[in-house]
Amino acid sequence: MSDLTVNNELETQTLEWIATQQHIMQQDLWALAEINSGSYNVTGVNKVADTLAQWSKKLDCELEFIDMPAQDVVDDLGQLNQKPLGRALRLFKRPEAPTQVFFCAHMDTVFPIDHPFQKITQLEDDIINGPGVADLKGGIVVMFKALEAFERSPLQDQLGWEILFNPDEEIGSPSSSKLFPEIAQRHHLGLIYEPSFADGNLAGARKGSGNFAVVTRGKATHAGREHHLGRNAIRAMADFTCAIDNLNGQQKGITINPGFVQGGGAVNIVPDTCTMRFNIRIEHSEQQAWCEDQIAKIVANINTTDGINIELHGGFGRQPKVLSPANQELCKLVQSCGKSLGLSLEFLPTGGCCDGNNMAAAGLPNIDTLGVQGGNIHSADEYMHLSSLTTRSQLSALILLRLAQSKDLSWLQRKGMEHQSC
């Protein structure tokens, strides 16, 4: 980054303008967060997309709605169904510019339409509680304001950009992730607006993740008269659950979490169906094969039981995010911009996953926690610091201004070097 010439006057003007936008950003956040957009609330997700399409007029950009294929889901009764998903929204501008930046933010939340957590509450002068205020609707507001600020600068022609607002991140981006490889090919770097950690620091390396559903099927009989003729699907699932849980601790960095189970009914009937869902986290992509091999052996062993059949669905949807040399340089740029704002930013490893995993797997260096500062996400205690709307918008605006001023971005092109952490 030694080639960088910083236009202090331009940066100061940009930061000052963003500071005047705090009240507008708060109004925008309220409007966005009180639209319920649980991942399977298609109407709500599409309403968020329509709202963002209206906001995009300030950016004078082109837009495209993208229909997403339905998600294959194993229901609680073990049946494979399809769940419809909302549309994605793509905004883009200056695809011919010398440097291309990809932005990503999800529109969905973890709170379904019937969840009691639907409104924003002011907890303190600088802290609000509300659904998606941190994850990730505050980040959407930050992203828009940073881009609006950049578009006011004389450097705008140096950068082209594209935004993908996807509707399914909270369920693992099962449909939208198919868009990422092509997106990665036409950009130099990615900026993603998940919330920062509660202390303001950012995520670096991330674990990979797999989501699975398993169904055991047996034979229903009268539990008193013909118990011996039945084949208990719950017992088979218990054997499977114990076996995969026993894999924990056998490989460093791998965790397996059985998270949901349902089966049976009346206790005078031998249960013939049981469904279980589980999650796996891995530190290194090579560990995926070990997990798949171990699970295949467990499934094969249980399938030798007379009258029992076990079906496995799902797989690894997100590879571990290991920071490439280009990503390390991007970390340094963000830290330099943070320092100009009085922020001492560290990049910390995390077991959590996001679309930053997908983009890194597609070869695009990215920073994926550029959203607001908050915490207790995925719970009714989710909160955020209102002042971080301004601070984080200023951070992203500085990143864009300094990228636009850089005479040498060859560090984004480095290939084949050993991956390591910031």
Secondary structure as the mmCIF struct_conf table of DSSP 4:
data_model
#
loop_
_struct_conf.conf_type_id
_struct_conf.id
_struct_conf.beg_label_comp_id
_struct_conf.beg_label_asym_id
_struct_conf.beg_label_seq_id
_struct_conf.end_label_comp_id
_struct_conf.end_label_asym_id
_struct_conf.end_label_seq_id
TURN_TY1_P TURN_TY1_P1 SER A 2 ASP A 3
HELX_RH_AL_P HELX_RH_AL_P1 ASN A 8 ALA A 19
TURN_TY1_P TURN_TY1_P2 THR A 20 GLN A 21
HELX_RH_AL_P HELX_RH_AL_P2 GLN A 22 ALA A 33
TURN_TY1_P TURN_TY1_P3 GLU A 34 GLU A 34
BEND BEND1 ILE A 35 ILE A 35
STRN STRN1 GLY A 38 GLY A 38
TURN_TY1_P TURN_TY1_P4 SER A 39 TYR A 40
HELX_RH_AL_P HELX_RH_AL_P3 VAL A 42 TRP A 55
HELX_RH_3T_P HELX_RH_3T_P1 SER A 56 LEU A 59
TURN_TY1_P TURN_TY1_P5 ASP A 60 ASP A 60
STRN STRN2 GLU A 62 ILE A 66
HELX_LH_PP_P HELX_LH_PP_P1 ASP A 67 ALA A 70
STRN STRN3 GLN A 71 VAL A 74
TURN_TY1_P TURN_TY1_P6 ASP A 76 LEU A 77
BEND BEND2 GLY A 78 GLY A 78
STRN STRN4 LEU A 80 LYS A 83
STRN STRN5 ALA A 88 LYS A 93
TURN_TY1_P TURN_TY1_P7 PRO A 95 GLU A 96
BEND BEND3 ALA A 97 PRO A 98
STRN STRN6 THR A 99 HIS A 106
STRN STRN7 THR A 109 THR A 109
BEND BEND4 VAL A 110 VAL A 110
TURN_TY1_P TURN_TY1_P8 ILE A 113 ASP A 114
BEND BEND5 PRO A 116 PRO A 116
BEND BEND6 LYS A 119 LYS A 119
STRN STRN8 THR A 121 GLU A 124
TURN_TY1_P TURN_TY1_P9 ASP A 125 ASP A 126
STRN STRN9 ILE A 127 ASN A 129
TURN_TY1_P TURN_TY1_P10 PRO A 131 GLY A 132
HELX_RH_PI_P HELX_RH_PI_P1 VAL A 133 LYS A 137
HELX_RH_AL_P HELX_RH_AL_P4 GLY A 138 GLU A 151
TURN_TY1_P TURN_TY1_P11 ARG A 152 ARG A 152
BEND BEND7 SER A 153 SER A 153
TURN_TY1_P TURN_TY1_P12 PRO A 154 LEU A 155
HELX_RH_3T_P HELX_RH_3T_P2 GLN A 156 GLN A 158
STRN STRN10 LEU A 159 ASN A 166
BEND BEND8 PRO A 167 PRO A 167
HELX_RH_3T_P HELX_RH_3T_P3 GLU A 169 ILE A 171
TURN_TY1_P TURN_TY1_P13 GLY A 172 GLY A 172
TURN_TY1_P TURN_TY1_P14 PRO A 174 SER A 175
HELX_RH_3T_P HELX_RH_3T_P4 SER A 176 LEU A 179
HELX_RH_AL_P HELX_RH_AL_P5 PHE A 180 GLN A 185
TURN_TY1_P TURN_TY1_P15 ARG A 186 ARG A 186
BEND BEND9 HIS A 188 HIS A 188
STRN STRN11 LEU A 189 ILE A 192
STRN STRN12 TYR A 193 TYR A 193
STRN STRN13 SER A 196 SER A 196
TURN_TY1_P TURN_TY1_P16 ALA A 198 ASP A 199
BEND BEND10 GLY A 200 GLY A 200
STRN STRN14 LEU A 202 ARG A 206
STRN STRN15 GLY A 208 ARG A 217
STRN STRN16 LYS A 219 LYS A 219
STRN STRN17 HIS A 222 HIS A 222
TURN_TY1_P TURN_TY1_P17 ALA A 223 ARG A 225
BEND BEND11 GLU A 226 GLU A 226
HELX_RH_3T_P HELX_RH_3T_P5 HIS A 227 LEU A 229
STRN STRN18 ARG A 231 ARG A 231
HELX_RH_AL_P HELX_RH_AL_P6 ALA A 233 ASP A 245
TURN_TY1_P TURN_TY1_P18 ASN A 246 GLY A 249
BEND BEND12 GLN A 250 GLN A 251
TURN_TY1_P TURN_TY1_P19 LYS A 252 GLY A 253
STRN STRN19 THR A 255 GLY A 263
BEND BEND13 ALA A 266 ALA A 266
TURN_TY1_P TURN_TY1_P20 VAL A 267 ASN A 268
STRN STRN20 ILE A 269 ILE A 269
STRN STRN21 THR A 273 ILE A 282
BEND BEND14 GLU A 283 HIS A 284
TURN_TY1_P TURN_TY1_P21 SER A 285 GLU A 286
HELX_RH_AL_P HELX_RH_AL_P7 GLN A 287 ILE A 302
TURN_TY1_P TURN_TY1_P22 ASN A 303 THR A 304
BEND BEND15 THR A 305 THR A 305
TURN_TY1_P TURN_TY1_P23 ASP A 306 GLY A 307
STRN STRN22 ASN A 309 ARG A 318
STRN STRN23 LYS A 321 LYS A 321
HELX_RH_AL_P HELX_RH_AL_P8 PRO A 325 SER A 340
TURN_TY1_P TURN_TY1_P24 LEU A 341 GLY A 342
STRN STRN24 PHE A 347 THR A 350
BEND BEND16 GLY A 351 GLY A 351
HELX_RH_AL_P HELX_RH_AL_P9 ASP A 355 ALA A 361
TURN_TY1_P TURN_TY1_P25 ALA A 362 GLY A 363
STRN STRN25 ASN A 366 ILE A 367
STRN STRN26 THR A 369 THR A 369
BEND BEND17 GLY A 371 GLY A 371
STRN STRN27 GLN A 373 GLN A 373
STRN STRN28 GLY A 374 GLY A 375
TURN_TY1_P TURN_TY1_P26 ILE A 377 HIS A 378
BEND BEND18 SER A 379 SER A 379
TURN_TY1_P TURN_TY1_P27 ALA A 380 ASP A 381
STRN STRN29 TYR A 383 HIS A 385
TURN_TY1_P TURN_TY1_P28 LEU A 386 SER A 387
HELX_RH_AL_P HELX_RH_AL_P10 SER A 388 GLN A 405
BEND BEND19 LYS A 407 LYS A 407
HELX_RH_3T_P HELX_RH_3T_P6 SER A 410 GLN A 413
BEND BEND20 GLY A 416 GLY A 416
HELX_LH_PP_P HELX_LH_PP_P2 MET A 417 HIS A 419
#
